[in-house]
Amino acid sequence: MPSARAVLAATLAAGIGCAPVAKTVTTTAVVQSAPEVAAIPLPTAPPPQSGIVRHTPQDVPKLEPSAKPVIAPEAIVAEVERAHAAGLAWAIANQRPDGNWGTFATQRSYEIYLDTQASHRAFQAATTALVTWGLLDPSRTDACAAAAFERGLAVLEKRGAPGKASGNTFYDVWAHTYLMELGVAVVADPRLAPHADAWRRIVQGEVDRSRTDQGTEGGWGYYDFNFTGVHPSGQQSTSFNTAAMILALEAAKSMGATVPQGEIADGARAVLRMQLPSGAFAYGTYAELTPRADYNKVSGSSGRLQVCNLALHSLGLGGVTTETLLRGIEHLRDTHHYLEIGRGRVRPHEAFYRNSGYYYYYGHFYAARVLAACPASARRAELARWLASVMIHDQNPDGSWFDYPLYGYGKAYATGYGLLTLQVLRPLVAQATTP
């Protein structure tokens, strides 16, 4: 189980015809149970159409979390497009006037451990990078998305690199990871050539910073309560932060960034030490010697193991084959109710198997990327349709997604993940339904 301090502190994670940028952003109300996560009463649904089942508020408590119906093959493509359009509209309407997404404002009395205001700068940079990344694809065809995307790029380009809150708290690991991923995507898009030089510099700066923030055992995390120094001691690196950073570094390397020798290999060794025979991964380096702890079991790891499998597979390590990747997604599907029970809960890790809401959509995003890394097959098609159905059923009536009340960032970062997840799944479900 995460350390006592970590349990209390865990997180993460206009154009023609456009709606005006929102003047204020309403944070999500506190919710206590998974069926009520939307925080807004569901409207009375019309009769089911196109193979998708809508549920009235009276129906929701009767529906087991794992029993969300999988949308019919003939309807899934249209439903993905509808959900993506609704999420896109929410993202555009809720961009702040300065170009960012999310705010430090909160509507609850209990919040996670912050340490200093630098944590807010880290949360906002990571959130804005995620949503901006999610707008890149629709910006090709949607003028409103293009305008919001440009504002997001502009604010990130002029922002200094997020730093540590202190020697023992560094949520900036999320910002470094997604600034790299966004930067690589920008440089790869010929339309964005005017931004390319700026983002090459940003990506290289993030790579350099990642080596400084790398723990002595090769991993990355967001706490180091045992020691305070320039480099983290490695006592509290997490498997999932380390894996996500490896993927970001691999992407930066493919873009042409100079990655310090041994950095990726050091990170991979840390993930390999946390790989368990069950298919799960230990939560962090401090937990690798307690494999039978609830949070290290498959039911407590299914939202985090996807990114670990993906990172090791990308490096050809750990014996992670296509079969391993698909079995990992099946672990997520078969134990999804345990992860879902934690969605929207105020206190992290209070749910069964110590699951926490903040890695709910994180896990679904990397699950989609895992499926994209697998060859086309009937098995992959079935899992892609299941995952897309979960994302569609989970979407709030206002078009957003939400999994954890992190100050005023929860809806924004989850919606960023939601857009990206559907963009990855879109060709997979389309291919699965093509005769």
C-alpha positions in Angstrom: 0.0 0.0 0.0 1.2 3.5 -0.6 2.9 5.1 2.4 0.6 6.9 4.9 1.6 10.3 3.6 1.3 9.1 0.0 -2.2 7.7 0.6 -3.3 11.2 1.8 -1.5 12.9 -1.0 -1.8 10.8 -4.1 -2.8 12.4 -7.4 -2.6 12.3 -10.7 -3.2 13.2 -12.5 -12.1 31.5 -30.9 -12.4 31.1 -34.4 -15.5 31.4 -36.7 -18.6 30.1 -35.0 -16.8 29.3 -31.7 -18.4 29.7 -28.3 -16.7 32.4 -26.2 -14.0 31.3 -23.8 -15.5 30.7 -20.4 -14.9 33.4 -17.9 -15.0 31.1 -15.0 -14.6 27.3 -14.7 -17.0 25.5 -12.3 -15.2 22.8 -10.4 -16.8 19.4 -9.9 -18.9 18.8 -6.9 -17.8 16.3 -4.3 -19.2 12.8 -5.0 -19.1 9.7 -2.8 -20.0 6.8 -5.0 -19.3 5.6 -8.5 -22.9 5.7 -9.8 -23.1 9.4 -8.9 -19.8 10.6 -10.3 -21.3 12.8 -12.9 -22.4 15.2 -10.1 -25.3 16.3 -12.3 -28.6 14.2 -12.3 -28.9 12.3 -15.5 -31.8 13.4 -17.7 -34.6 11.0 -18.4 -33.5 9.0 -21.3 -35.4 8.4 -24.5 -35.9 4.8 -25.7 -32.5 3.2 -26.6 -31.4 3.9 -30.1 -28.6 2.8 -32.3 -27.7 0.0 -30.0 -26.7 2.1 -27.0 -28.6 1.8 -23.7 -29.2 5.0 -21.7 -30.0 4.8 -18.0 -32.3 7.0 -15.9 -31.2 8.0 -12.4 -33.4 5.2 -11.0 -31.7 2.6 -13.1 -28.1 3.5 -12.1 -28.0 2.0 -8.6 -29.3 -1.2 -10.0 -26.6 -1.6 -12.6 -23.4 -3.4 -11.4 -20.4 -1.3 -12.3 -18.9 -4.0 -14.5 -22.2 -4.7 -16.3 -22.3 -1.6 -18.5 -23.6 -2.9 -21.8 -21.2 -3.1 -24.7 -22.5 -1.0 -27.5 -23.5 -2.9 -30.6 -21.0 -3.1 -33.5 -23.3 -1.3 -35.9 -23.6 1.7 -33.5 -20.2 2.0 -31.9 -18.5 4.2 -34.6 -21.3 6.8 -34.5 -21.4 6.7 -30.7 -17.6 7.3 -30.5 -18.0 10.3 -32.8 -20.9 11.7 -30.8 -19.0 11.3 -27.5 -15.8 12.8 -28.9 -17.8 15.8 -30.3 -19.4 16.4 -26.9 -16.0 16.2 -25.1 -14.5 18.6 -27.6 -17.3 21.1 -27.1 -16.7 21.0 -23.3 -13.0 21.5 -23.7 -13.4 24.5 -26.0 -16.0 26.1 -23.8 -14.0 25.6 -20.6 -10.6 27.0 -21.6 -9.6 29.8 -19.3 -9.1 33.3 -20.7 -5.3 32.9 -20.4 -5.3 29.8 -22.5 -5.0 27.2 -19.6 -7.4 24.6 -18.4 -8.1 23.9 -14.8 -7.8 26.1 -11.7 -6.6 25.8 -8.1 -10.1 26.6 -6.8 -11.9 23.8 -5.0 -15.3 23.1 -3.6 -14.4 20.7 -0.9 -12.8 21.1 2.5 -10.4 18.1 2.1 -7.7 18.3 -0.6 -4.5 16.4 -1.3 -1.2 17.3 0.2 0.2 20.3 -1.8 3.4 21.5 -0.1 3.9 24.7 -2.0 2.2 26.7 -4.8 4.6 25.1 -7.3 2.4 22.0 -7.2 -0.4 24.1 -8.7 1.8 25.3 -11.5 2.7 21.6 -12.2 -1.0 20.5 -12.1 -2.0 23.2 -14.5 0.9 22.7 -16.9 0.1 18.9 -17.1 -3.6 19.5 -17.4 -3.2 22.1 -20.2 -0.7 19.9 -22.0 -3.1 17.0 -21.9 -6.1 19.0 -23.2 -4.0 20.8 -25.9 -2.7 17.4 -27.0 -6.3 16.2 -27.2 -7.2 19.2 -29.4 -4.4 18.6 -31.9 -6.2 16.1 -34.0 -9.6 18.0 -34.2 -7.8 21.2 -34.9 -7.2 19.9 -38.4 -10.9 20.2 -39.3 -12.6 22.3 -36.6 -11.9 26.1 -36.5 -13.0 26.4 -32.8 -10.7 23.5 -31.9 -7.9 25.1 -33.9 -8.3 28.4 -32.0 -8.3 26.8 -28.6 -5.3 24.6 -29.6 -3.3 27.7 -30.6 -4.1 29.4 -27.3 -3.0 26.3 -25.4 0.3 26.1 -27.3 0.9 29.8 -26.8 0.5 29.7 -23.0 2.7 26.6 -22.7 5.4 28.0 -25.0 5.8 31.1 -22.8 5.6 29.2 -19.5 8.8 28.3 -17.7 9.5 24.7 -17.0 7.5 23.5 -14.0 9.7 22.7 -11.0 9.5 20.8 -7.8 7.3 22.0 -5.0 10.1 20.9 -2.6 12.7 18.2 -2.2 10.1 15.8 -1.1 7.1 16.7 -3.4 7.3 16.9 -7.1 4.0 16.6 -9.0 5.8 18.2 -11.9 6.6 14.7 -13.1 3.2 14.7 -14.8 3.9 18.0 -16.5 7.3 16.8 -17.9 5.7 13.6 -19.2 2.9 15.3 -21.1 4.8 18.3 -22.3 7.2 15.9 -24.0 4.4 13.9 -25.6 2.6 17.0 -26.8 5.9 18.5 -28.1 6.7 15.4 -30.2 3.2 15.5 -31.7 3.5 19.2 -32.6 6.9 18.7 -34.2 5.6 15.7 -36.2 2.7 17.8 -37.7 3.7 19.7 -40.9 0.9 22.2 -40.3 2.6 23.3 -37.1 6.0 24.1 -38.6 6.0 27.7 -37.1 5.9 26.1 -33.7 8.4 23.3 -34.3 11.6 25.0 -33.2 10.0 26.2 -29.9 8.7 22.7 -29.1 12.0 21.1 -30.0 13.6 23.3 -27.4 10.8 22.6 -24.9 11.1 18.8 -25.4 14.9 18.8 -25.0 14.6 20.9 -21.8 12.0 18.4 -20.5 14.4 15.5 -21.3 17.2 17.2 -19.5 15.0 17.8 -16.5 13.8 14.2 -16.4 17.3 13.0 -15.8 17.7 15.3 -12.8 14.3 14.1 -11.4 15.2 10.4 -12.0 15.5 8.4 -8.8 18.7 6.6 -7.8 17.0 3.2 -8.6 16.0 4.5 -12.1 12.4 5.3 -11.5 10.2 8.4 -11.4 7.5 9.3 -8.9 6.1 12.4 -7.2 7.2 12.0 -3.5 10.5 11.4 -1.7 9.5 11.7 2.0 12.6 9.8 3.2 15.3 12.1 1.8 15.5 15.6 0.4 18.1 16.3 -2.2 18.8 17.3 -5.8 18.0 13.8 -7.0 15.2 11.7 -5.5 16.4 8.8 -3.4 14.2 6.4 -5.4 12.4 5.2 -2.3 9.0 6.2 -3.6 9.2 5.9 -7.4 6.0 4.5 -8.9 5.9 1.8 -11.6 3.3 3.8 -13.7 5.1 7.2 -13.6 8.3 5.4 -14.6 6.6 3.6 -17.5 4.9 6.8 -18.7 8.2 8.6 -18.6 9.9 5.9 -20.6 7.3 6.2 -23.3 7.7 10.0 -23.4 11.5 9.7 -23.6 11.2 7.1 -26.4 9.0 9.5 -28.3 11.4 12.4 -27.7 14.3 10.3 -28.9 12.5 9.4 -32.1 11.9 13.2 -32.6 15.7 13.7 -32.4 16.1 14.8 -28.8 19.3 13.8 -27.1 18.4 11.4 -24.3 21.2 10.9 -21.7 22.9 7.5 -22.1 21.4 4.9 -19.9 18.4 7.0 -18.8 15.8 4.8 -20.5 17.6 1.6 -19.5 17.7 2.6 -15.9 14.0 3.3 -15.9 13.3 0.0 -17.6 15.2 -1.9 -14.9 13.1 -0.2 -12.2 9.9 -1.3 -14.0 11.2 -4.8 -14.4 11.8 -5.1 -10.7 8.2 -4.3 -10.1 6.8 -6.8 -12.6 4.9 -9.6 -10.9 4.1 -13.1 -12.2 0.4 -12.4 -11.9 0.5 -9.8 -14.7 0.3 -6.9 -12.2 3.0 -4.4 -11.3 3.9 -3.3 -7.8 2.6 0.2 -7.0 6.1 1.6 -6.4 9.6 0.7 -5.4 8.7 0.8 -1.7 6.0 -1.9 -2.3 7.9 -4.3 -4.6 8.6 -6.8 -1.7 5.0 -7.1 -0.8 3.4 -8.7 -3.9 0.4 -10.0 -2.1 -0.7 -6.6 -0.8 -4.1 -5.6 -2.2 -2.8 -2.8 -4.3 -0.3 -5.1 -5.9 -2.9 -7.6 -7.0 -4.4 -7.6 -10.5 -7.6 -6.1 -9.1 -5.7 -3.2 -7.6 -3.3 -2.8 -10.5 -5.4 -3.1 -13.6 -5.5 0.7 -14.1 -1.8 1.0 -13.8 -0.4 -2.2 -15.4 -1.4 -1.1 -19.0 1.3 1.6 -19.2 3.9 -0.7 -17.7 3.2 -3.5 -20.2 3.3 -0.9 -23.0 6.6 0.5 -22.0 8.3 -2.9 -21.6 6.8 -4.0 -24.9 8.1 -1.0 -26.7 11.6 -1.9 -25.5 11.3 -5.6 -26.1 11.8 -6.4 -22.4 10.1 -8.4 -19.7 8.7 -11.0 -22.0 5.8 -8.7 -22.8 4.2 -10.2 -26.0 1.0 -9.4 -27.8 -0.6 -12.1 -25.7 0.6 -10.3 -22.5 -0.8 -7.0 -23.8 -4.2 -8.4 -24.6 -4.4 -10.3 -21.3 -3.6 -7.1 -19.5 -6.6 -5.4 -21.1 -8.7 -8.5 -20.2 -7.5 -8.0 -16.6 -8.8 -4.4 -16.8 -12.2 -5.6 -18.2 -12.7 -8.4 -15.8 -11.8 -6.4 -12.6 -13.1 -3.1 -13.9 -15.7 -2.8 -11.1 -13.0 -2.5 -8.5 -11.3 0.3 -10.3 -14.7 2.0 -11.1 -15.8 1.9 -7.4 -12.8 4.3 -6.7 -13.9 6.8 -9.4 -15.0 10.1 -8.0 -14.2 9.3 -4.4 -12.8 12.1 -2.3 -10.0 10.2 -0.5 -7.5 8.4 -2.7 -7.1 4.7 -2.3 -10.2 4.2 -0.1 -11.9 1.8 -2.5 -11.4 -2.0 -2.7 -7.9 -3.1 -3.5 -6.8 0.5 -2.7 -7.8 1.7 -6.1 -7.9 5.4 -6.6 -9.9 7.6 -9.0 -6.9 9.6 -10.2 -5.6 6.9 -12.4 -9.0 5.8 -13.8 -8.9 7.6 -17.1 -5.1 7.5 -17.1 -5.4 3.7 -17.2 -8.0 3.8 -20.0 -5.9 6.0 -22.1 -2.9 3.7 -21.9 -5.2 0.7 -22.4 -6.3 2.2 -25.8 -2.6 2.7 -26.7 -1.9 -1.0 -25.8 -4.7 -2.1 -28.1 -3.3 0.1 -30.9 0.1 -1.7 -30.4 -1.6 -5.1 -31.0 -2.2 -6.6 -34.5 -5.8 -6.5 -35.7 -7.8 -9.6 -34.5 -11.3 -10.5 -33.4 -10.0 -10.4 -29.8 -8.6 -6.9 -30.2 -11.8 -5.7 -31.9 -14.0 -7.0 -29.0 -11.7 -5.3 -26.4 -11.6 -2.0 -28.3 -15.4 -2.0 -28.5 -15.7 -2.7 -24.8 -13.2 0.1 -23.9 -15.0 2.6 -26.2 -18.3 1.6 -24.6 -16.9 2.3 -21.1 -15.7 5.7 -22.2 -19.1 6.5 -23.7 -21.2 5.4 -20.7 -18.9 7.2 -18.3 -19.2 10.6 -20.1 -21.0 13.3 -18.1 -24.1 15.0 -19.5 -22.1 18.2 -20.1 -19.6 16.3 -22.3 -16.8 16.1 -19.8 -15.2 13.2 -18.1 -14.3 13.1 -14.4 -12.6 10.6 -12.1 -11.0 12.5 -9.2 -11.7 15.9 -7.4 -8.2 17.4 -7.7 -8.8 21.0 -6.9 -10.3 22.5 -10.1 -8.3 20.3 -12.5 -10.3 17.1 -12.3 -12.8 17.5 -15.2 -10.2 19.2 -17.4 -7.5 16.5 -17.2 -10.0 13.7 -17.4 -11.5 15.2 -20.5 -8.1 15.5 -22.0 -7.6 11.8 -21.4 -11.1 11.1 -22.7 -10.5 12.9 -26.0 -7.1 11.2 -26.5 -8.6 7.8 -25.7 -11.4 8.0 -28.2 -9.0 9.3 -30.9 -6.8 6.2 -30.4 -9.9 3.9 -30.4 -11.6 5.5 -33.3 -9.7 3.6 -36.1 -9.7 0.4 -34.0 -13.5 0.3 -33.7 -14.0 1.4 -37.3 -11.7 -1.3 -38.5 -13.5 -3.9 -36.4 -16.9 -3.0 -38.0 -15.7 -2.9 -41.6 -17.0 -5.9 -43.6 
